[in-house]
Amino acid sequence: MALSDSLESEYLALRNYKENGLTGRGFLIRIMKAALEQIEAEKWIKAISEAEKPQIRSLIQIDIISKIMMLIEDLAILAESFRQGKNFYDFLVDEKADVGEMIGDFFASVESFSDKDIMTMLSYENPESLGIDEPSTSVLDDVIKSNVSETRRILKQIGVFGKTNHPVFKKYKHAGMPIVGGATQSAPTGLLGIFLSFSMVSVGADPKRDILPIPYSKDVMKGYDLVIGGIQGILMDMTTNRMACIERGISKLVPTEYYGELQLTKNQEDILKQITEQFYDKHPASHAPKQLNYESNVKMKDLQWYLELQSFLDECKARGERQAQRKQGDKSTE
């Protein structure tokens, strides 16, 4: 059975995000981490002195923060769109929607989200609506409650990270980048005394006093890894589950895995396996579109720079040759 145009668009947008957006952001973060590791091991493409390393660490750290913040924005947009039963792409093209405000409101509301809200984000079915026996209902209910609880815990931690680092992200992506990297404390004391160095970020009206010091250390970088893992895990679950629903022509599904601190007995594991097998046998995947075929309605003027690229390159080449000739002429008259 063919999907409706709206469902096909949503599915393809989700598949593109899962295969390119989510993995792409993770890949770029790994590139920056690999660069930092090479610099620390003195295996970078050029020599970097010990005096230069604190500044380089700060630059890479701030760039990694920015990429994590982009993942956080992805998470808020996708989760809120699923909670509202909308195609996430609609948020991005709605001229009346303030995406930045929506993202802030989402994380400010995490404490007030009900279990049902988070189940909706994860596309989970209510166990009591499946018509299964009481032992099966109990096992599935425990799995869903554990997953919901763990998702809420991670969302809270992500919210704290986002609130702390949003001023850095905001200053990094806008003109001027008022960030001074590689700063150290003259006399390390107190809670901040354990950190190796800092990026000094001007966040207020007075750029010399309204400063947010972003600490750097190996433990900070380990913490980033944990945050990234949490974000990617939720994003992968949400997108995979929603795509599975579209593929199977359903609105909700049952989880095949559980996480958090839940421990199931062997018998409960078997019950969960039986539940999922019966559910997915009943709802086979038969609606997934094979490929994305674009029918572009773009206007050529929107690609002005690319269409004029050859002229731009020719002009730059000619200008460079004239400058070289002029410098050569200057030397010959000396």
Protein Blocks (a to p, Z undefined) as FASTA:
>chain_A
ZZdfklmmmmmmmmmmmmmmmmmmmmmmmmmmmmmmmmmnopafbdcdfklmmmmmmmmm
mmmmmmmmmmmmmmmmmmmmmmnopafklmmmmmkbcfklmmmmmmmmmmmpcfklmmmm
nopacfklnopafklmmmmmmmmmmmmmmmmmmmmmmmmmmmmmmmmmmmmmpghiaace
hiacfbdghjklmpmbdcdddfbfblmlmccdddddfklmmmmmmmmmmmmmmmmmmmmm
mmmmmmnopabdcdfbdedjbdcdfklmmmmmmmmmmmmmmmccfkbcfbdcdddfbdfk
lmmmmmmmmmmmmmmmmmmmmmmmmmmmmmmmZZ
